[in-house]
Amino acid sequence: MTLTSLSFLIFVAIVVAAYYACPKQGRWAVLLVASYAFYLISSAETFAFLLATTVVTFFGGKALGKVNSQVKEHIAQHPELDRQQKKELRNAGKKRKRRVVAAVLVVDFGILAVLKYFSVYLAALGDVLGFGFDLGVLIPLGISFYTFQSAAYIIDLYREKYEADTNLAKFALFTSFFPQLIQGPIPRYDHLAHQLYEGHSFSYVNLAHGAQLMLWGFFKKLVIADRALVLVNQVFNNPSDYQGWPVFLALVFYTIVIYADFSGGVDIARGVARVLGIDMPHNFKRPYFSTSLSEFWRRWHMSLSFWTRDYIFFPISLSKTFGKMGKSLRKVLGDRIGKLFPVIVAQLCTFTVIGLWHGADFKYVAYGWYNGAVIISGLLLEPYLKAAAEKLRINTKSFAWKCFSIFRTLMIVVIGRVFPKAQSFTVALSMLGSMLAITNFVGIRKTFASFGLSVEDYAVLGVACLVWFVISLLQERQEQKVHQKQGQKKGIVSGQAQGSSTEESGAEVRQLIDTLPLPVRWVLYLACFMAVLLLGVYGPGYDATTFIYRGF
């Protein structure tokens, strides 16, 4: 069952009806049954792995909660303890908790590693040695999403961010909430759990806004992504047949495809949740308006970016070990490089994980390293670039410079897309080299026809992308107004704040639609619905399971 299928819409309608028909205190149980039913229908063969991650994480969380409670109670019952004794008691508790966290993470990530990575590496080894290693293991639906979600829960419990969940059934709902399993995002326990557990009252506003989000997601997925994917697949499936500008064009189209596909799926998931009264975190913040690659990763797949920031980047960059190594390197490489050393190591580790999150093949690791290398180069060259800009009298705050920065960043992103999409790392390098080939535009019409799209398809893509751009621009400007009203407060830097500010800008567009006369609103709804119905990519060869991030 996929997000764009008729069966999914019927499933959602049944769930929504059952949810609001049930008494409030039991509505979470409706969601649990629906989520497990969805998983059994979609990926019954791998259901046991979801259960294993859920059970191990839940009881690991209870063990952490028990240690936290014991330490707090002991300190409370013994007021005569001095500061040093309390510190020793807490440290002893931390040692016990570290063992629990290590055990849970080994199991959770071990399942992920064996199913998603080990079988791939074993098959590759078999090819090298001439043996036919084939485990035939299926990748569980959404395994990366629920594994990272569970890991965040257990680490936050170690940090005593919140109390451990004491209800296994309710926690099972948190790890398996069906709208997010295919496309994400990766929500945090303190943001999502209480929304799932409490019963929500029916709201027409939630129904309308949720339906709008779903319709917008269908538009991006079916009208834009699946249509543009025809050209992308034609080039990437036949890399030896194309050189020069067609390869670059395919990369540009793939940059559109992956954004429309991924964000479209997330919009559908968030729309379903909104109809149920649940607010899931936004996963995109108009990333192609970014002026640097660092900003791009703060806007792209935000839940993953903030996950790696909080659980990989910060722990490494702020660790005493790498801080001491940085101080030692100052004598050899200078103060600035020494200070940046922990940050550089943290960036490399972060983007290695981001690369591996996408897949086991080396091309995905290369994709992570490509992004990490660009960002690290920017950090190292920052003072020299600033000096050059001052010497050339470039106004880096001007609108023209901002446009240039956006274009520069977009080109970096476009080029990097070759690694995850190409058939292999070597093919990716070959395609990058082929772009440098000198080609002319003779027979350009014939070349465009060879991509598999008609003139009408190109026209539909152009208009659809223009509509998407205008709406994104309205959201971007609205958010800038919000920031100006807030005086650009320093508090808007965290993942939660960024997600909420994005939601505010998106909500402003929906609220603007709400203020329109009812006939005008329905004209807009029907226009979008008819666009999806008439212009969506269907027919022979169409596969609704081709969400790019479905296997994650």
Backbone torsions as a table, in degrees:
resi	resn	phi	psi	omega
1	MET	NA	122.9	-177.7
2	THR	-113.4	163.1	-175.2
3	LEU	-64.2	-23.4	-176.6
4	THR	-101.8	8.3	-177.5
5	SER	-90.4	154.8	176.7
6	LEU	-64.3	-36.2	179.7
7	SER	-62.4	-34.7	178.3
8	PHE	-66.9	-42.5	179.1
9	LEU	-62.9	-40.5	176.9
10	ILE	-64.8	-42.5	177.9
11	PHE	-58.4	-46.9	179.8
12	VAL	-61.7	-43.3	-179.8
13	ALA	-60.2	-41.8	178.5
14	ILE	-65.1	-44.2	-179.6
15	VAL	-62.6	-45.7	-179.3
16	VAL	-61.8	-43.3	179.6
17	ALA	-63.5	-45.1	179.9
18	ALA	-66.7	-37.6	-178.4
19	TYR	-61.4	-49.7	-176.7
20	TYR	-80.2	-17.3	176.3
21	ALA	-79.3	-23.0	-177.6
22	CYS	-83.2	148.8	174.2
23	PRO	-57.3	150.2	-173.5
24	LYS	-54.9	-42.0	-175.3
25	GLN	-67.6	-15.6	-179.8
26	GLY	-109.7	6.9	-175.7
27	ARG	-69.4	-29.2	177.6
28	TRP	-63.1	-33.4	179.8
29	ALA	-67.2	-35.0	175.7
30	VAL	-61.0	-43.2	179.4
31	LEU	-66.0	-37.3	178.7
32	LEU	-65.1	-47.5	178.5
33	VAL	-60.7	-42.6	-179.8
34	ALA	-64.5	-40.8	-177.8
35	SER	-66.8	-43.6	179.5
36	TYR	-70.1	-36.1	176.4
37	ALA	-63.2	-42.2	178.3
38	PHE	-60.8	-43.3	-178.2
39	TYR	-67.9	-40.8	180.0
40	LEU	-66.0	-36.3	177.8
41	ILE	-68.9	-39.2	-173.1
42	SER	-87.5	-33.7	-173.1
43	SER	-154.1	57.4	-175.0
44	ALA	-60.3	-34.3	-176.4
45	GLU	-63.2	-23.5	-174.7
46	THR	-113.9	13.1	-177.0
47	PHE	-60.7	-34.2	-177.5
48	ALA	-62.2	-32.0	-179.2
49	PHE	-70.4	-37.6	174.4
50	LEU	-62.4	-43.5	178.3
51	LEU	-62.0	-42.1	-178.4
52	ALA	-62.2	-47.1	178.9
53	THR	-61.3	-41.8	-179.4
54	THR	-62.5	-50.1	-175.9
55	VAL	-66.2	-46.3	-179.2
56	VAL	-62.2	-44.3	-179.3
57	THR	-66.9	-40.1	-178.8
58	PHE	-62.9	-51.2	-177.7
59	PHE	-71.6	-29.5	171.9
60	GLY	-64.3	-39.9	177.1
61	GLY	-64.0	-39.3	178.2
62	LYS	-64.5	-38.2	178.2
63	ALA	-63.8	-41.9	177.3
64	LEU	-64.2	-42.8	179.0
65	GLY	-61.8	-36.9	178.7
66	LYS	-64.9	-43.6	178.7
67	VAL	-63.6	-44.9	178.9
68	ASN	-58.1	-44.2	-178.9
69	SER	-66.4	-41.8	-179.1
70	GLN	-62.4	-43.3	179.9
71	VAL	-64.5	-46.2	-179.7
72	LYS	-63.7	-42.9	-179.6
73	GLU	-66.0	-40.0	-179.9
74	HIS	-63.9	-41.7	179.4
75	ILE	-66.9	-40.5	-179.3
76	ALA	-66.7	-36.3	-178.0
77	GLN	-80.7	-11.5	-179.1
78	HIS	-127.7	76.8	-179.1
79	PRO	-66.9	-13.8	-179.5
80	GLU	-75.9	-10.5	-179.2
81	LEU	-65.1	135.7	177.1
82	ASP	-86.0	178.0	-175.4
83	ARG	-60.3	-41.4	-178.5
84	GLN	-65.8	-39.7	179.3
85	GLN	-66.7	-39.4	177.0
86	LYS	-64.6	-39.0	178.9
87	LYS	-64.1	-42.5	179.3
88	GLU	-64.7	-37.4	178.8
89	LEU	-65.7	-43.5	179.2
90	ARG	-65.3	-40.2	179.0
91	ASN	-63.5	-38.1	177.5
92	ALA	-64.7	-39.1	176.3
93	GLY	-64.3	-38.7	179.5
94	LYS	-63.8	-38.0	179.2
95	LYS	-63.0	-42.5	178.0
96	ARG	-64.9	-41.0	-179.3
97	LYS	-67.1	-36.6	179.5
98	ARG	-61.1	-38.4	179.4
99	ARG	-64.9	-40.0	178.6
100	VAL	-65.7	-47.4	180.0
101	VAL	-60.1	-44.6	-179.8
102	ALA	-60.1	-42.8	-178.8
103	ALA	-64.4	-45.3	-178.8
104	VAL	-64.4	-45.9	-178.2
105	LEU	-66.1	-35.2	177.5
106	VAL	-63.2	-42.5	179.8
107	VAL	-68.0	-50.8	-176.0
108	ASP	-62.7	-51.2	-179.5
109	PHE	-75.5	-22.4	175.3
110	GLY	-65.6	-42.7	176.0
111	ILE	-60.8	-45.4	179.0
112	LEU	-60.5	-45.6	-176.7
113	ALA	-64.5	-44.1	-177.5
114	VAL	-65.8	-45.3	-174.8
115	LEU	-76.3	-38.9	-172.5
116	LYS	-97.2	-26.0	-172.7
117	TYR	-119.6	-48.1	-172.4
118	PHE	-60.7	-41.3	-178.8
119	SER	-63.4	-34.8	178.6
120	VAL	-67.2	-46.0	-179.1
121	TYR	-67.3	-36.2	179.1
122	LEU	-67.0	-39.5	177.0
123	ALA	-64.7	-39.5	178.2
124	ALA	-64.7	-40.3	177.6
125	LEU	-63.7	-38.8	178.4
126	GLY	-62.6	-38.1	178.4
127	ASP	-64.3	-39.2	-179.4
128	VAL	-67.9	-42.3	-175.9
129	LEU	-86.5	-8.3	179.3
130	GLY	85.2	16.2	178.6
131	PHE	-107.1	150.5	-177.3
132	GLY	-92.6	67.1	177.1
133	PHE	-75.5	118.8	177.3
134	ASP	-149.1	102.5	-178.0
135	LEU	-74.0	-22.8	-179.5
136	GLY	62.4	32.0	-176.9
137	VAL	-84.5	132.9	175.9
138	LEU	-84.7	141.5	176.6
139	ILE	-84.2	120.8	-179.3
140	PRO	-60.1	145.1	178.6
141	LEU	-60.4	125.7	174.9
142	GLY	66.3	23.9	-173.4
143	ILE	-61.5	-39.0	179.1
144	SER	-67.1	-38.3	-179.4
145	PHE	-63.5	-52.9	-175.5
146	TYR	-75.3	-23.8	176.0
147	THR	-70.3	-47.0	178.7
148	PHE	-65.4	-35.7	178.4
149	GLN	-63.9	-44.1	179.5
150	SER	-67.9	-38.2	179.1
151	ALA	-64.6	-41.0	178.1
152	ALA	-61.4	-41.1	179.5
153	TYR	-60.0	-48.0	-175.4
154	ILE	-70.0	-36.2	178.5
155	ILE	-69.8	-39.7	178.2
156	ASP	-65.5	-34.0	175.0
157	LEU	-65.7	-40.2	176.1
158	TYR	-59.3	-38.9	179.4
159	ARG	-80.7	1.0	179.3
160	GLU	59.2	41.3	179.2
161	LYS	-75.0	-30.8	178.3
162	TYR	-158.1	174.6	179.9
163	GLU	-81.0	151.9	179.4
164	ALA	-70.8	145.2	175.9
165	ASP	-70.8	137.1	-177.7
166	THR	-110.6	3.4	-178.7
167	ASN	-118.3	109.7	-176.2
168	LEU	-62.0	-40.1	-178.3
169	ALA	-64.9	-42.6	179.4
170	LYS	-67.4	-40.2	178.2
171	PHE	-64.5	-34.2	176.9
172	ALA	-61.4	-35.2	176.3
173	LEU	-65.6	-40.8	179.5
174	PHE	-58.9	-39.6	-177.5
175	THR	-83.9	-11.2	-172.7
176	SER	-127.9	11.4	-177.0
177	PHE	-50.6	116.3	-162.6
178	PHE	-63.2	-35.1	-178.1
179	PRO	-60.8	-29.3	-174.0
180	GLN	-90.8	-9.6	-171.0
181	LEU	-65.0	-33.2	-176.2
182	ILE	-82.4	-43.8	-171.4
183	GLN	-121.8	-3.0	-173.6
184	GLY	85.3	-161.7	5.6
185	PRO	-76.0	-167.7	179.4
186	ILE	-106.9	89.6	-175.7
187	PRO	-77.9	157.5	175.3
188	ARG	-92.1	152.6	-176.2
189	TYR	-59.2	-44.4	-175.8
190	ASP	-71.4	-14.6	177.6
191	HIS	-92.4	-37.8	-170.5
192	LEU	-103.5	-37.9	-168.8
193	ALA	-56.8	-50.0	-176.5
194	HIS	-64.0	-30.2	177.5
195	GLN	-68.6	-34.4	179.2
196	LEU	-73.3	-36.4	-172.4
197	TYR	-78.8	-32.4	-178.6
198	GLU	-87.4	144.2	179.8
199	GLY	-80.6	134.1	-179.1
200	HIS	-102.9	143.3	177.1
201	SER	-80.4	151.4	179.0
202	PHE	-65.1	137.5	179.4
203	SER	-137.6	126.4	178.1
204	TYR	-63.4	-35.7	179.4
205	VAL	-62.1	-45.4	177.5
206	ASN	-62.1	-40.7	178.3
207	LEU	-62.3	-46.4	-178.4
208	ALA	-66.2	-47.8	-178.3
209	HIS	-67.6	-37.5	177.6
210	GLY	-65.1	-42.0	178.2
211	ALA	-64.8	-38.3	177.6
212	GLN	-62.4	-43.9	178.4
213	LEU	-61.9	-43.7	179.5
214	MET	-63.2	-45.2	-179.2
215	LEU	-62.6	-40.0	177.6
216	TRP	-65.1	-38.2	176.9
217	GLY	-65.5	-42.2	176.1
218	PHE	-61.0	-40.0	-179.8
219	PHE	-61.5	-48.6	-178.5
220	LYS	-65.8	-40.0	-177.8
221	LYS	-72.0	-53.3	-170.2
222	LEU	-85.0	-36.4	-176.8
223	VAL	-85.1	-39.8	-175.4
224	ILE	-98.3	-62.4	-170.6
225	ALA	-61.4	-51.7	-175.6
226	ASP	-68.0	-28.1	177.7
227	ARG	-74.6	-47.6	-179.3
228	ALA	-66.3	-25.7	-178.6
229	LEU	-64.8	-24.1	178.4
230	VAL	-59.9	-47.7	178.7
231	LEU	-65.7	-43.2	-178.3
232	VAL	-59.9	-48.3	-178.6
233	ASN	-65.0	-35.2	179.3
234	GLN	-60.6	-42.1	-178.7
235	VAL	-76.8	-47.5	-174.9
236	PHE	-73.6	-24.1	175.9
237	ASN	-81.8	-15.3	179.2
238	ASN	-133.3	60.9	-173.6
239	PRO	-62.0	-28.4	-178.8
240	SER	-75.2	-14.3	-177.8
241	ASP	-88.7	-9.5	-175.2
242	TYR	-130.0	139.4	177.0
243	GLN	-142.3	156.7	176.0
244	GLY	74.7	-136.7	-172.1
245	TRP	-62.4	-30.4	176.8
246	PRO	-60.7	-34.5	179.0
247	VAL	-67.7	-44.6	178.1
248	PHE	-63.1	-40.4	178.7
249	LEU	-61.7	-40.6	178.9
250	ALA	-63.5	-37.5	177.3
251	LEU	-66.2	-40.6	177.0
252	VAL	-61.8	-45.1	179.4
253	PHE	-64.2	-38.0	179.3
254	TYR	-67.8	-33.5	175.9
255	THR	-62.2	-36.2	175.4
256	ILE	-72.5	-43.2	-176.6
257	VAL	-59.6	-50.6	-172.6
258	ILE	-67.4	-33.6	177.8
259	TYR	-71.0	-47.1	-179.7
260	ALA	-65.1	-39.8	-179.3
261	ASP	-67.2	-52.4	-175.1
262	PHE	-68.3	-50.6	-178.5
263	SER	-67.6	-32.9	177.0
264	GLY	-63.1	-43.9	177.7
265	GLY	-63.5	-41.0	178.9
266	VAL	-66.0	-38.3	177.4
267	ASP	-61.9	-40.4	177.7
268	ILE	-63.1	-46.2	179.9
269	ALA	-62.3	-45.0	180.0
270	ARG	-68.0	-32.8	177.8
271	GLY	-65.6	-43.1	176.9
272	VAL	-60.9	-45.9	179.5
273	ALA	-61.6	-40.2	-179.1
274	ARG	-63.7	-39.3	176.9
275	VAL	-58.7	-33.0	179.0
276	LEU	-84.8	2.8	179.5
277	GLY	84.6	14.1	-176.0
278	ILE	-109.1	130.5	-178.4
279	ASP	-101.8	104.1	177.1
280	MET	-88.7	149.2	-177.1
281	PRO	-63.7	145.1	176.6
282	HIS	-71.4	144.4	-175.9
283	ASN	-110.1	-8.2	-178.9
284	PHE	-139.5	147.1	-179.9
285	LYS	-134.6	58.8	179.3
286	ARG	46.6	62.8	-172.0
287	PRO	-62.5	-25.9	-176.9
288	TYR	-79.5	4.5	169.9
289	PHE	-97.2	7.0	-176.9
290	SER	-69.6	145.2	179.0
291	THR	-99.5	-3.4	176.0
292	SER	-152.4	162.9	-179.4
293	LEU	-69.7	-33.2	176.0
294	SER	-61.9	-44.0	177.7
295	GLU	-64.9	-36.9	178.5
296	PHE	-56.8	-44.2	-177.9
297	TRP	-75.8	-14.1	170.5
298	ARG	-82.5	-15.2	-179.4
299	ARG	-106.6	-21.1	-174.9
300	TRP	-100.2	132.5	179.5
301	HIS	42.7	59.3	-170.2
302	MET	-58.2	-38.8	-177.9
303	SER	-64.1	-36.1	175.8
304	LEU	-73.4	-42.3	-179.9
305	SER	-60.6	-43.4	179.7
306	PHE	-72.3	-30.5	175.9
307	TRP	-63.6	-50.1	-179.7
308	THR	-66.2	-32.2	177.4
309	ARG	-64.2	-47.8	-173.5
310	ASP	-77.0	-31.0	-172.5
311	TYR	-111.9	-6.1	177.2
312	ILE	-127.3	-58.3	-173.6
313	PHE	-63.2	-54.3	-177.5
314	PHE	-62.5	-47.4	179.5
315	PRO	-58.8	-37.8	-179.2
316	ILE	-76.7	-48.0	-176.3
317	SER	-66.5	-25.9	-178.9
318	LEU	-102.1	5.0	-177.5
319	SER	-72.1	147.1	179.6
320	LYS	-66.7	-34.8	-177.7
321	THR	-61.2	-51.5	-178.7
322	PHE	-73.4	-25.4	174.8
323	GLY	-64.8	-42.3	177.9
324	LYS	-66.7	-39.3	178.6
325	MET	-63.9	-38.0	178.0
326	GLY	-63.4	-40.7	178.2
327	LYS	-63.8	-38.4	178.9
328	SER	-66.6	-35.4	-178.1
329	LEU	-75.5	-17.1	179.5
330	ARG	-60.2	-33.9	-179.3
331	LYS	-68.0	-29.0	-176.3
332	VAL	-95.7	-45.6	-173.2
333	LEU	-105.6	-3.7	179.8
334	GLY	99.7	161.6	-176.1
335	ASP	-61.2	-43.9	-173.4
336	ARG	-66.3	-45.3	179.5
337	ILE	-66.3	-38.0	178.4
338	GLY	-62.0	-41.8	178.1
339	LYS	-66.5	-36.1	-177.7
340	LEU	-80.5	-13.2	-174.4
341	PHE	-54.5	-49.6	178.9
342	PRO	-60.8	-35.6	179.5
343	VAL	-68.0	-41.7	179.8
344	ILE	-63.0	-45.6	178.2
345	VAL	-61.5	-42.6	-179.7
346	ALA	-63.5	-40.3	178.2
347	GLN	-64.4	-42.8	179.8
348	LEU	-62.2	-44.8	179.4
349	CYS	-65.1	-41.7	-179.0
350	THR	-60.5	-48.4	-175.9
351	PHE	-78.6	-20.0	170.6
352	THR	-66.5	-43.3	177.8
353	VAL	-65.2	-42.5	178.6
354	ILE	-60.6	-41.3	177.6
355	GLY	-62.8	-47.5	179.9
356	LEU	-66.4	-29.6	178.2
357	TRP	-60.2	-32.7	-178.8
358	HIS	-76.5	-25.9	-179.7
359	GLY	167.9	171.1	-174.6
360	ALA	-87.9	-24.2	-177.4
361	ASP	-63.9	153.2	-177.6
362	PHE	-63.1	-25.5	-179.5
363	LYS	-61.5	-30.7	178.1
364	TYR	-74.2	-38.9	174.8
365	VAL	-62.1	-42.2	178.0
366	ALA	-61.2	-37.1	177.4
367	TYR	-62.0	-43.5	177.1
368	GLY	-64.3	-45.2	-179.9
369	TRP	-65.2	-35.2	177.2
370	TYR	-58.9	-49.0	179.7
371	ASN	-66.2	-42.1	178.2
372	GLY	-62.7	-40.6	-179.4
373	ALA	-64.4	-40.2	179.1
374	VAL	-64.1	-44.9	-179.0
375	ILE	-66.4	-43.2	178.9
376	ILE	-64.8	-40.1	177.0
377	SER	-60.9	-38.7	177.7
378	GLY	-63.2	-39.3	177.9
379	LEU	-64.9	-43.3	-177.1
380	LEU	-70.3	-35.2	-175.9
381	LEU	-93.1	-2.1	-173.4
382	GLU	-52.9	-50.0	-179.3
383	PRO	-64.4	-34.2	-179.5
384	TYR	-71.4	-37.9	178.1
385	LEU	-67.5	-38.9	177.2
386	LYS	-63.9	-42.6	179.1
387	ALA	-63.3	-40.1	179.3
388	ALA	-65.8	-40.0	179.1
389	ALA	-63.9	-39.8	178.5
390	GLU	-67.7	-39.8	-179.7
391	LYS	-66.4	-36.2	178.9
392	LEU	-86.0	0.5	179.0
393	ARG	57.3	45.9	177.4
394	ILE	-89.9	127.5	177.7
395	ASN	-85.1	98.7	-174.8
396	THR	-73.7	-3.7	177.8
397	LYS	-103.2	2.8	-178.2
398	SER	-77.9	160.8	178.6
399	PHE	-66.2	-37.2	179.9
400	ALA	-63.0	-41.6	-179.9
401	TRP	-67.8	-36.8	177.6
402	LYS	-62.8	-42.8	178.0
403	CYS	-62.7	-41.9	177.6
404	PHE	-62.6	-42.3	-179.5
405	SER	-64.3	-39.6	177.9
406	ILE	-64.3	-44.5	179.8
407	PHE	-64.3	-44.1	179.1
408	ARG	-59.8	-46.7	179.9
409	THR	-63.5	-41.3	-179.7
410	LEU	-62.6	-39.0	178.8
411	MET	-66.3	-37.0	176.7
412	ILE	-63.5	-42.5	179.1
413	VAL	-64.9	-44.3	-179.0
414	VAL	-59.3	-48.4	-178.7
415	ILE	-62.3	-40.5	-179.0
416	GLY	-65.2	-23.0	-178.3
417	ARG	-65.5	-16.4	-177.8
418	VAL	-64.8	-30.5	-175.4
419	PHE	-68.7	-52.1	-180.0
420	PRO	-70.6	-24.3	-175.8
421	LYS	-89.5	-32.3	-177.8
422	ALA	-63.9	159.5	-176.6
423	GLN	-65.5	-29.4	178.5
424	SER	-159.9	173.0	179.7
425	PHE	-63.5	-42.2	-179.4
426	THR	-66.2	-37.7	176.6
427	VAL	-65.3	-38.1	178.2
428	ALA	-60.1	-45.7	178.2
429	LEU	-63.0	-39.9	179.2
430	SER	-63.5	-40.2	179.6
431	MET	-68.9	-37.2	175.9
432	LEU	-62.2	-41.9	177.8
433	GLY	-66.6	-35.3	-178.2
434	SER	-68.3	-23.0	178.0
435	MET	-66.6	-23.8	-179.1
436	LEU	-81.0	-9.8	-179.8
437	ALA	-64.0	138.1	-179.9
438	ILE	-78.3	116.7	179.2
439	THR	-128.0	150.8	177.4
440	ASN	-104.4	176.2	-176.6
441	PHE	-103.0	20.0	175.0
442	VAL	-70.4	131.7	-178.1
443	GLY	74.0	25.3	-177.3
444	ILE	-60.6	-34.9	-179.6
445	ARG	-63.8	-42.2	179.7
446	LYS	-66.1	-37.4	179.5
447	THR	-65.1	-45.5	178.7
448	PHE	-62.0	-36.1	179.1
449	ALA	-67.2	-30.3	-177.7
450	SER	-71.9	-14.3	-178.8
451	PHE	-74.2	-13.6	178.3
452	GLY	95.6	5.0	178.5
453	LEU	-110.9	144.0	177.9
454	SER	-88.9	171.7	176.5
455	VAL	-58.7	-39.4	178.8
456	GLU	-63.6	-37.2	178.9
457	ASP	-63.5	-45.1	178.7
458	TYR	-62.3	-38.5	179.5
459	ALA	-65.3	-44.2	179.0
460	VAL	-62.7	-43.7	178.3
461	LEU	-60.5	-44.2	-179.0
462	GLY	-60.9	-47.7	-179.2
463	VAL	-67.0	-43.9	-178.7
464	ALA	-62.6	-43.6	178.5
465	CYS	-66.7	-33.9	176.8
466	LEU	-64.6	-43.6	177.0
467	VAL	-61.0	-45.4	178.5
468	TRP	-59.7	-44.5	-179.7
469	PHE	-62.4	-44.7	-178.6
470	VAL	-62.5	-44.9	179.1
471	ILE	-63.6	-42.1	178.0
472	SER	-63.0	-39.6	179.1
473	LEU	-64.6	-40.7	177.1
474	LEU	-62.0	-41.7	178.4
475	GLN	-65.2	-41.8	-179.6
476	GLU	-63.0	-44.4	-179.9
477	ARG	-67.0	-37.9	178.9
478	GLN	-63.5	-40.5	179.8
479	GLU	-66.6	-37.8	177.0
480	GLN	-61.7	-38.1	177.2
481	LYS	-65.4	-40.0	178.6
482	VAL	-61.9	-43.4	179.9
483	HIS	-65.5	-38.0	178.5
484	GLN	-65.3	-39.7	178.4
485	LYS	-65.3	-34.0	-179.9
486	GLN	-83.3	-1.4	-178.6
487	GLY	69.5	22.8	-179.5
488	GLN	50.9	55.5	-178.7
489	LYS	-59.6	146.6	-176.6
490	LYS	-68.8	-15.3	-177.2
491	GLY	-70.1	-17.2	-176.3
492	ILE	-85.3	68.7	177.4
493	VAL	-133.5	-18.6	-176.7
494	SER	-78.7	165.7	178.7
495	GLY	-60.7	-41.7	-178.9
496	GLN	-65.6	-40.7	-178.6
497	ALA	-66.9	-40.5	179.3
498	GLN	-65.0	-40.3	179.2
499	GLY	-63.7	-39.8	-177.8
500	SER	-72.3	-35.1	179.0
501	SER	-66.6	-36.0	175.7
502	THR	-63.9	-42.5	-179.5
503	GLU	-63.1	-37.6	179.3
504	GLU	-61.5	-44.2	-178.3
505	SER	-66.6	-39.7	177.2
506	GLY	-67.9	-37.8	179.6
507	ALA	-65.4	-32.8	179.7
508	GLU	-60.8	-38.7	178.6
509	VAL	-65.4	-43.5	179.1
510	ARG	-66.6	-37.7	177.4
511	GLN	-66.6	-33.7	176.5
512	LEU	-63.1	-40.8	177.1
513	ILE	-63.4	-37.4	-179.1
514	ASP	-62.6	-27.8	-177.5
515	THR	-81.3	-11.9	-179.3
516	LEU	-73.3	153.6	176.1
517	PRO	-57.7	147.4	-176.3
518	LEU	-52.8	-44.9	178.9
519	PRO	-60.8	-38.7	-179.6
520	VAL	-66.9	-40.8	178.6
521	ARG	-59.6	-45.5	-177.5
522	TRP	-69.7	-28.7	174.2
523	VAL	-63.9	-42.9	178.5
524	LEU	-64.2	-45.8	-179.7
525	TYR	-59.9	-47.2	-178.2
526	LEU	-66.6	-35.7	178.9
527	ALA	-63.6	-44.5	179.2
528	CYS	-67.6	-41.0	179.6
529	PHE	-62.8	-44.4	179.9
530	MET	-67.9	-33.7	177.6
531	ALA	-62.8	-43.5	178.3
532	VAL	-66.9	-43.0	-176.3
533	LEU	-68.1	-42.4	-174.3
534	LEU	-92.4	-30.5	-174.2
535	LEU	-105.4	-7.5	177.7
536	GLY	-64.5	154.5	-178.2
537	VAL	-86.0	109.2	178.2
538	TYR	-129.3	-166.8	173.0
539	GLY	94.2	-169.4	-177.5
540	PRO	-58.0	134.0	177.9
541	GLY	87.4	-10.6	180.0
542	TYR	-75.9	134.0	-179.3
543	ASP	-129.4	110.3	-177.4
544	ALA	-69.9	-7.1	-180.0
545	THR	-86.7	3.9	-172.4
546	THR	-86.4	32.1	168.1
547	PHE	-63.1	128.2	-173.9
548	ILE	-59.7	-36.5	-175.2
549	TYR	-99.3	14.9	-178.4
550	ARG	-60.9	-39.1	-175.8
551	GLY	-80.7	8.6	-176.1
552	PHE	-93.0	NA	NA
